[in-house]
Amino acid sequence: MSKFGELIDQDIPVLLDFYAEWNEPSTSMHPVLRDVAAALGDKGKVIKIDVDKNKELSQALRIKGLPTLMIYKKGEMVWRQSGEQDANTLIGILNEYL
């Protein structure tokens, strides 16, 4: 979990995508997240977290639906949503935290 603290304790917004390879809505988000990361450049980060490989973290954050997206800034969660989102919506939300 200390690694998680390092991931989210940044001055730039960090978008976390909690996903599973067996979950179709999760995998359909992969190209969307690539577009979001490209649009952000170095102004933000996009990090994908496989719930099957990070069960303890997923339970601690009460991840129920997939995909679950969260934005952290300076170690605090500022936004959370379950379900698919389009790239423009995510970019717009991330821009609020730049």
C-alpha positions as CSV (number, residue, x, y, z in Angstrom):
1,M,0.0,0.0,0.0
2,S,2.9,2.4,0.5
3,K,3.5,2.2,-3.3
4,F,-0.1,3.4,-3.7
5,G,0.6,6.4,-1.5
6,E,3.5,7.3,-3.7
7,L,1.4,7.0,-6.8
8,I,-1.4,9.3,-5.7
9,D,0.7,11.9,-3.7
10,Q,1.4,14.1,-6.7
11,D,0.8,17.7,-7.6
12,I,-0.7,16.7,-10.9
13,P,-4.0,14.8,-11.2
14,V,-3.7,11.0,-11.3
15,L,-6.5,9.0,-13.0
16,L,-6.7,5.5,-11.7
17,D,-8.5,2.9,-13.7
18,F,-9.5,-0.2,-11.8
19,Y,-10.1,-3.0,-14.3
20,A,-10.1,-6.7,-14.9
21,E,-9.0,-8.5,-18.2
22,W,-12.2,-10.7,-18.1
23,N,-14.5,-7.6,-17.8
24,E,-15.5,-6.3,-21.3
25,P,-16.4,-2.8,-20.2
26,S,-13.0,-2.6,-18.5
27,T,-11.1,-3.7,-21.6
28,S,-13.1,-1.4,-23.9
29,M,-11.8,1.5,-21.8
30,H,-8.1,0.8,-22.7
31,P,-8.1,2.8,-26.0
32,V,-10.0,5.6,-24.3
33,L,-7.4,5.9,-21.5
34,R,-4.6,5.9,-24.1
35,D,-6.3,8.9,-25.7
36,V,-6.7,10.6,-22.3
37,A,-3.0,10.0,-21.4
38,A,-1.9,11.4,-24.8
39,A,-4.1,14.5,-24.3
40,L,-2.8,15.1,-20.8
41,G,0.9,14.7,-21.7
42,D,2.9,15.5,-18.6
43,K,0.1,17.5,-16.9
44,G,-1.4,14.3,-15.5
45,K,-1.0,10.6,-15.2
46,V,-3.2,7.6,-16.1
47,I,-2.6,4.4,-14.2
48,K,-4.3,1.1,-14.8
49,I,-4.7,-1.2,-11.8
50,D,-5.7,-4.8,-12.3
51,V,-8.1,-5.7,-9.5
52,D,-7.2,-9.4,-9.7
53,K,-3.5,-8.6,-9.1
54,N,-4.3,-5.9,-6.4
55,K,-7.1,-7.5,-4.4
56,E,-6.1,-5.9,-1.1
57,L,-6.1,-2.4,-2.5
58,S,-9.3,-3.0,-4.4
59,Q,-11.0,-4.2,-1.2
60,A,-9.6,-1.3,0.8
61,L,-11.1,1.2,-1.8
62,R,-14.3,-0.8,-2.0
63,I,-14.1,-1.4,-5.7
64,K,-17.4,-3.1,-6.7
65,G,-18.2,-2.2,-10.3
66,L,-15.8,-2.3,-13.2
67,P,-14.3,-0.2,-14.5
68,T,-14.0,2.1,-11.5
69,L,-12.2,5.4,-12.3
70,M,-10.8,7.7,-9.6
71,I,-8.9,10.9,-9.7
72,Y,-6.4,11.7,-7.0
73,K,-4.5,15.0,-6.4
74,K,-2.0,15.5,-3.7
75,G,-3.0,12.2,-2.1
76,E,-6.7,13.0,-1.9
77,M,-9.5,11.4,-4.0
78,V,-11.3,14.3,-5.8
79,W,-13.5,12.3,-8.1
80,R,-14.8,8.7,-8.4
81,Q,-17.1,7.0,-10.9
82,S,-17.9,3.4,-11.9
83,G,-18.7,2.6,-15.5
84,E,-17.4,3.5,-18.9
85,Q,-16.6,7.1,-19.7
86,D,-15.6,8.7,-23.0
87,A,-12.3,10.4,-23.5
88,N,-13.6,13.9,-23.8
89,T,-15.6,13.6,-20.6
90,L,-12.5,12.3,-18.7
91,I,-10.2,15.0,-20.2
92,G,-12.7,17.7,-19.2
93,I,-12.9,16.4,-15.6
94,L,-9.1,16.1,-15.3
95,N,-8.7,19.7,-16.6
96,E,-10.7,20.9,-13.6
97,Y,-7.8,19.6,-11.4
98,L,-4.8,20.9,-13.4
